[in-house]
Structures are given as structure tokens and as C-alpha cells.
Amino acid sequence: MHLADLIGPEAVIASLKVKNKKQLLQELSARAARLTGLQERYIFDTLLQRERLGSTGLGQGIAIPHGKFAGLKRITGICARLAEPIDFDAVDGAPVDIVFLLLAAGRRRRRSFEGARPHLAAAARGPCRGQAQSLARRRRDLCGADRGRHLPRGLRTASPTSIEIG
């Protein structure tokens, strides 16, 4: 399983212009609604509730907002490079400019969902961060940047933008 199996070209936002965390979550919710068929407000409210528990800003300019959603059968991911870094209440206090949104099936165990987050964080700190920096020039590059890494056991391809938890 490659990063491209989780985040396809249509799930990449090259230069997202937002002013704050709330606006970012709204924009990502709108894109996720188009990709999944879920209601935009349902996605936004779920992400906002998760952020109230604690920031998903991991540090080093990376955030991985996420939530579980009834009606999804597989994890869906979106990657965005922000036009300008924003405050995201990250653990290191640094502004965020790379965001991976993860939506998982609501009925799955936490262990299955949590397995995808470390993979994305490692990819963002390594080869994908460099790819994301040049995303405005070549949107498809991010999806092929991590060919040497695999998603955790139990995750398999369902479509170019989604994976199933097995």
C-alpha cells in the first residue's frame, strides 16, 4: 500500500488559502463531502469536536485532523498545502502549512484508524514534505513521492483515494 492509494490527485489541494483553523476545517470538510458523499456540516462538526479534545497539530508545520464517520466503509484522505501557514495550536507552537485530513468509518476500532496517522506524519516529515513544497507546480507528485513506504498491516486499496480496513 502506497501513500498514493490513500491520497489521489483529486484529493490534493496545492495552495489552500485560509486565514485560520476554523476556515481550514470548513474548506477541508467541503472537499471531503464531494469525495465521500457525506454531508459537509456533519464532517465539519465531527472535526471540530475532535479538535476540542486536543489539537491535531503534530508540530513541524504538520496537522492531521481526523474523525470517524458513520456511512464510510474505508478511510479517505485529503492533503493540503496552505498558501500561508496558520496557527493550529500545534504541540510545538509552530504554524501549520501541511495538512492531512483523515476520515474513517465510525464503527471501526480505534486501533485500525490510528495506524494510518503515523504513516502520514512520517511521510510529511520525509519525502512528502519536499513534494508538498512544490505541489503548486505538480499536483500529482505528492501521490508518487512515497513509493517506498507502505501503510500498516490490515489496510488495503479500495480506490485511488481510499483504503479499506481489513
N, C-alpha and C positions, 0 to 999 in steps of 0.2 A: 504494500500500500504506500503510495507516494502522496506528498502534500497536494499534488495536482488532483488527486482523487477526492480531496476534501474541499478544495477551493479552486473552482474552474474560472476561466476568463470572465464569464458573466458575473462572477461573484467577487470581482476585484474592482475597487474604486481607486483610481490613480491619484487623484488630488481632491480630496473632500474638503470643502470649505465650510467649517463650522466655527462657532465662537466659544462654545462651552460644552461641558459634558452632557447636559440635557439635550441640546440640539444634536450632538453626535448620536446619542441613543435614538432620537427621533428619526434621523436620516437612515441609520442602520436598520431600524425597525421597518421603515418603508421599503427598503431594498429587500429585506428578508421576507416581507409579506409577498412581494412579487415572486420571489423564488420558491416559497413554500405553499402559498395559498392560505396561510393563516391570516387572521385579522391584524392589521398594523397596531391597533390600540392594545390588543392582547399581548403582542410581543413587547411593545414599549413598557406596559405596566409590569410585566414579568421581569424585564431587565432592570427597571427602576427599583422594584422590590429587592432584587438581588444586590444592587449597589447600596441599598440602605443597610444591608447586613455587614458590609465592608467593601472597600474599593477593590475592583478587579484590575487596578493598575499595578502591574508587577514590578515596575521600575525599569530603568534604562530606556525610557521612552515607549514602553510596550504595555498595552492593556488587552485583556481577554474577557470582555463582558460575555456572560453566558446565562442560560436558563433552560429549564425543562418545560416542554410544551405538549399537552395532550393533543393528539391528532398527528404528530410526527412519527414516522416509522424509522427515520435514520437521522444521524447528525448532519446538520447543514452548517457550512461555514462561509463567512464573508471576510475579506481582508480589505482594509482601507489604509491608505497613506494620507495623512492630513496635510492640507496645504500649509498650515501653520500649526505648530504644537499648541496644545491646550492643557490647562490644569485638569487633572483627572484624580486628584487625591491619591496619587501613586505612593507606594510604600517608601520610596526614596525621595519623594517630593519633586521629582523631575517631571516636566511636562511630557505629555504623550504625543507621539506622531505616527505610531504604527498600531493598528487595532485589528484584532482578530475577533469576530463575533461568532460564537458557537451556540447553536440551538439543538437541543437533544430531546428525544422522546421522553415524555413525562413519566412513563411507567417503568423506565429502566432504573436499575440500581445505580447509586452514586458512583460506585467503583468503575463502572463501564464508561460513564460520561467523563469522569475526571482523567481518564487515561489519555484523552486527546489533548488536553491543555498543556502538559509538559512538553509534548512533541512540538506544538506550535510555538511555545515560548523559546525552546532551543533553536528552532528554525529561524525565528525572528532575530535572535541574538547572533546567529551564524550567517550562513549564506543567503538566507532570505532577506535579512536586513539590508544587505547591499543591493539585492534585487529591488526591494521596495523603494530604495532611494532613487532608483532610475525608472520607477514604474510609469511615470508620465510619458516616457519615450516608448516603452514597450510593455504594454499591459500583460501580455502572455508570458513574459519572462519569469515572473514570480511563481507561476504554476509549474515551471520546469526547473526551478532553481534547486530543489531539494531531492533530486532523484536518488541520492544515495541513502536516504533515511526512510524508515518505514513506520507506520502507525502501530500502536500497541496491538498485541495479540487479541483476537476477538473482534477486530474491526475489519470490515471488508468493503470493497467497492460496490456501490449501488448505482451511481451515476457520476458524471464528471464533477458535480458539485456536492455530492452527498456520500456518506458511508453508512453502512448498517452495523449495528452492534450485535454480534453473534452469540 
